[in-house]
Amino acid sequence: MYIDVRELPCMFARIENDELVTHPKEPTVRYGGSPDAWDFFTKPIRDTFGGDWVYLIPPAPILYGPLITLWQRVAQICEERLSPLEEWNVWDGGKYPLEILPAEQGTFIYVFLVPLNDYFRRDRLTELRLNAISSRAADSPSKGAQPSRFAAEQKRRPLAIGRPKNSSFYPIPISLLYPPFARFKKDLTSGPIEPDISPLAYKWCRELSDFFPKERYREAVFHSLLSELLGHRISKKHFSGYTTDGGIDLEFIELFGIPLLAEIKAETTCGSSDAYFEAALYHLEAIRTILLDSSLAGAWRKSRMPSILIIHNGPNIQVLGAVCLAEPYIEVLSPSLPLYFNEYDAQAMENLIRFMGGLRRLFRSILTVYEKKSTVEPVQASQVKFPCPSSYQPINSDTESSFETSTAADVEISAQANTQSMIGPSTGFSDGSVVSLGASLDSITDAVANFSIDTGSSQSNHNLSSQSSTESRTAIPFTYVDRIDSVRLVFGARTATAERIIVKFGYGHYGVDAHRAAVKAGLAPALLAFSELEGGWWMVVMEYLDSGFQSCAKFGVLEKACRTIIVESMAKFTALGYVHGDLRASNVLVRKLEGQWECRFIDFDWAGRENQVTYPLGVYCTSGLYRPLTHMDGLPITAEHDRQTIFTMLAERTG
């Protein structure tokens, strides 16, 4: 509802100990201009008070009276909504994002104005990092990188380097934490061939394939060659009693092993320490050193502090990516490339040239984070561990809630009618209901022949993404709340208007058309946005399904009526001409509302038109996970596969 407001209520405040408190000189309500635009609202404030202010928006408008309890209520709102002050949105342009309440409901505070210095003096992110890093005692990297010693320490206080693997938790890929890393990985296989790199690539092969009597001789040659590629001098770095094998010399700041650190071995098997472990420990100690030094200031402190670790292990080269979340996280970006390949191996030379070009572009991107006039957007302490994207573009009007679209009740399909129309061997559930397992899907499709949904012409993910970016829509910011699944990249989030949403990430294909068709049929959560990200990644934003929906994986037994609605829902989806590919129990959600069962499908990562989409890598049958075939990598996804998966899941949940 639009309410004509010409003066928006606001209050001045101060920040003390990361809490919002009353401003001693301006303790009562004030009025800015119109909320229709930031410039309109701020003009009377700028004209009257001057100064530099940050305009903070609370999670919801806060009732002004009684004034005596106002600041207590401000604190309570933060606590109840799990929204610390740093998660409050800053209004710095455009229309006021929250709903304006009718005046008869009372006077509400919509904006808190805090001094600019108060806002930027806080540095909870550095405090968070130092607390995390201090739990691991400083150790000499050269000694701590001895394999047995490093492995023992990993059991006590692990560094996030990808070893050892944890089957119950997959870390967020570094490509989603700093997008240029994703671009680099893509460049390794499909990046441009830059002609100016070719002579240097041959030089790398010739000079670095040589034998060196001592490590320092290889270091000197590699420093020179890497400097020639990156355009900056490389030298050994000395800090806190440590000496690295190489770092970048910058005119504007010295951060030791940041944003580049090289670990060099004369030969692959030289020395008692592992090059990867040693690089990780030097990086940790460099982070510890620079965070403790308050004189080292810059926008980079409130970034994820991206960095490159280069392993030059004998005549081989490898690149690792590093970021600092609450603590450092390191991930392999490239394989270890041998530089001593045959002179006629054109493919190996092409790979090396792409590698070098990608490395140079990555370095230039990272360097912008640490420059004096860096415009890197600060990351909040509570958000640093989540993926980088923090807003989405609504795709179009097809994103209506699945609760407002067709439901299974729109199509009169009963389990009995399905059973009677199916021909073929059947199986009996223990409660007496019967579902055919051997019938053709044609009979199911016929049962919903009169059910028609106009899904429009098929369009690619790229076109959909392009459409959303060209339409004049305002990006909707959101804040991550939690990670919903420890293996899949699925997150709970809230928009500035406190709307709960689901944000999911993946790589490669996403069945946008199938998802949208399912939404129209009342079979899936509303698709709010689809975005293509760097390096082949994508982001999907969906409505948050609450009100009792649970995955079938949480049910030991599903009652007959519930199984019936699941079969009907699958039939409706199949009739649309799409296949899902992953209709296991965790991707089928059900709830009972007012005595009626409802069903929603999620995870349309593999979905699409039958015979046009295939299974990705790593799809196979195990003792704990049913698949229609033992090994399915690269096979076409069929409706029969969906059918077998659904009916197997139902058979397992029949009492």
C-alpha positions, 0 to 999 in steps of 0.5 A: 500500500502506498502512503504519501509521506513528505517527511520521514521520521528519523533519529540521530544516534551514536555507536558505542561498543557496537551498539546503537545509543542515543545521540547526546545532542539530538535525543528526540525524533527528527524529520527528513524529507520525502522517502521517494528518493535518498536525495529528497530525504537527506536535503533538509538534514544536510541543510540543517545539520551538515556533517557526514552521516551514515543512514542506517535502516532497521530491520523493521520500523521502530515505534518511537514512543515511549521514548524512555524504552526506545533504545532498549527496544532497539537492542531487543529488535537486534537480538530477536531478529538475530540482526546485529547492527552491522547487518542493518542496511545503509541507505545511500541512494534510491527510494526508501526500501521498507514499507511506510506505515499509516500515520494513525498507527503511530510515529515510527523511526525509519532511519537512524543517522550515525556519524560517519566516523562512528560507523567506520571506526568499528572493525569487528571483522579484524577482531573476529579473524584475530580471535580465530587465528590466535587459537592456532599457535604460531609455528615456524613454517619450515618446521611446521610443514614437515608432513608428520608434524603438519598432519598431527596439527591438522587433527588438533586445529585444522587449517582449511586447505582441503586436506583431509576431506570431510564427507559430511561437509563441503566448504564453499568454493573459493570461486564464490567467495572471490569471483576472479578465482572462478574466471582464472579457472575458466581461463585455464581451459578457454581463456584467450591466447595472448601473443605477448606471453608466448616468448616468455612462456618459452623462456620459462620452459628453458630456464626453469627446466634446468638443474640448480645446485641450490634453492636460492639460484632457482628462486632468483631465476623464478623471481625474475621471470615472474616479475616479467610476467606480472610487471612488479618486482618479486623478492623474499619477504622478511617478517616476524622472524620468518623469510618467505621464498617470494612476495610482491614489492608494492610501492603503496603498502607492504603486506609480506605474503599478501597478495602474492606468496611464492614457495619454491623448492629446488626439486620436487622432493627436496627438503623435509617440508612440503611446499603446499603446507609451507605456503599455507603456514607462511600465509597464515603467519602473514595474515596474523602479522598484518592484522595485528599491525593497526598502522596497516590500514586500508579498505582491504581489511574489510574485504575477504583479502584474496591472495595468490599462492604459487608453488614452484616445486622444481620444474613445475608450477601450480597456483592456489587461491586464498581468502581470509574469512574468519580464518584463512581458506586455501583452495587449489586453482590449477593442476601442477604444470610441468615445464619440461614437456617436449618441444613439439607438445603444442597442447602443453605449450598452449596450456602454459600460455593460457595459465600465464595469461590467466595468472596475470589477469588474476593478479591484476584483479586482486591488486585492485583490492589493496590499492590506496584508492580501492573501492572494494565493497566492505564485507560484514563480519557476519557475511564474510563466510558466505558467497560473494553475491548479496543481491538479485535481479527479479527475472519477471512477473512469473515469480508468483508464489507457488501457493497462488498458482495451480495445485494438485486439486486443479487436476482431478487425478486420483490414485485409484484412477491412475492405477486403473489406467496403468497396464503392467506389473504392479507392486502392493504397498503394505497398507493395501494401495497399489502403484504400478512399477512397470507401466509406461509413462504414457498412461500417466501422461494420458491421465493429465492430458487435459491439464495444459500449461503454457510455458512459452517458448523455451529459452536458454539460461543465458537469454533469461539472465540477459533479459533480467539484466537489461530490464530496468529493475532495481537489484534486491539486496539480501543478507545471508542467515545460515547455510541450510545444507552442509553439502549442497550450496543452499542458504537461507537469507533475508531481504531488506524488507525481512522477506525470507528467501532461499539462495542456491548456487551451482555449476553448469546447467540449471533447469530454469524452464523446467522450474518455471513450468513447475511453479506455474503448475503449483509444483515448486517454490517460486523462482525469483531470480536466476543469474549467471556468475563468473566461470560457469557458476549460477545463482538461483533465488527462490521463495522460502517454503514454510508452513509445515513443508518437510522433505520426504527424507524425514518421514519413515512412513508416508500415509496413502493420501500423501503418496497419492499426491506425490504420484499425481504431482509427478504425473503433472510435471511429466505431462509438461514435457520435462524431466527432473533427474533427481527426485530422491526423498530429500527433493520432494517436500510435502505438508498437510494443510487443513487435511489435504496433502501438498507436494513441491519439488526442489533442486532443478539443477539437472532438469530440462526437456527429455532427451535434451539433458544429461546427468552430470558427473558423480551420479551413481547408485550406492547402498544408501542412495538409489539411482535407476542405474548403477552408473549414470554419468553423462546418460540422458535423463528420462521420465522413466528414471524419474518414475522409478526414483519416485516409486522406489522412494514411496515403496521405502516409506510404506508402513 
